[in-house]
Amino acid sequence: MAAKDQNVYTAVVLQGGGALGAYEYGVLQALFEQRPGFKPVAVAGISIGAITAAVLGGAKGDPISALDTASTTPHRCGRHSPSWLTRQR
């Protein structure tokens, strides 16, 4: 089927699995480098792919920088979580 216009619409779907997160990061980095101004119309994922999709979808500014920050910033959730995370509604 031939495209009617020159616009390319891309959705990003990411898998789960520990090592796949690292591979997918490399693919995303190359995609954003090769296509300046790239902005997917949708992002989705499961497991580590869902975390990556959430960062991509919510990034303010450069999504690759946001992924770098998310992957190098310590995160903790559990018994000593911040009060806003454990607050009852």
N, C-alpha and C positions, 0 to 999 in steps of 0.2 A: 504494500500500500504506500503510495507516494505521499509525502508530507505536503500539506497545503500552504504552509508558511515556513519561514526559516527558524522559528522558535523550537528549541529542544527542551522538553520537559522531562526531568529525571527524578525518580524516587529512589531513596536509599533504604535498603532492607539489610539489617545486620544480624548475623547468627550469634549464638551463644557458644561458650567454650573458652576456657582461659587463654590459650595460645591464639585462638582466632581473633581475640580482641586486639592483640599486637599486630597481626597481619592486616586486619581491617583498618587499623590506624594508618599503616603505611600506604594502603590503597587510597584512603581518604586524603591523606597528605598529598599524594601524587595527583589526585583528581582536582583538588583545589589549586595546586600549582599549575597544572596544565590548562585549566579552564578559569582564567581570572574572572571574578564576579560570579562564580558558580554558586547557585543557591537551589538546593533540591526543593521540589514542591511538596514532598512528604518524606519523613524519616520514621523508621520503625525498627524494632529489634527485640530480641529475647536474651535474657541473662546479661552478660557483659555488653552485648549488642544494644540492649535497651538502655543501659547507662550511657553508652556512647551516643545513641539516638537522642536521649534527653539533653545531653550537653550540646549536641549539634543544633537541636531545635530551639534551645534556650539561649544560645550564645549571643552576647551583645558585642558585636564587632567580629573579629576574626575567629571562626570556629576552631581552627587548628590550634591557635593560642589557647582557647578555652579548654580544649582537650588536653593540651600540655599541662595547664594549671590543674585541671581535675586529676590528672594521673600522677602529679608530683606533690599534691597537697595531702597531708595525712587526714583521713576521715575516720570517725569512730561512731559507732552506734551500739548501744547496749545499756547496761546498768548505770553507767556514769554519763549518759547522754545529756546534752543541754536541756534545760527545762522546757524550752519551746517545743522540743521534739517529743517529749513525754507528757505534755500537758493534756489533761482530760477535758473533753468538751461536754 
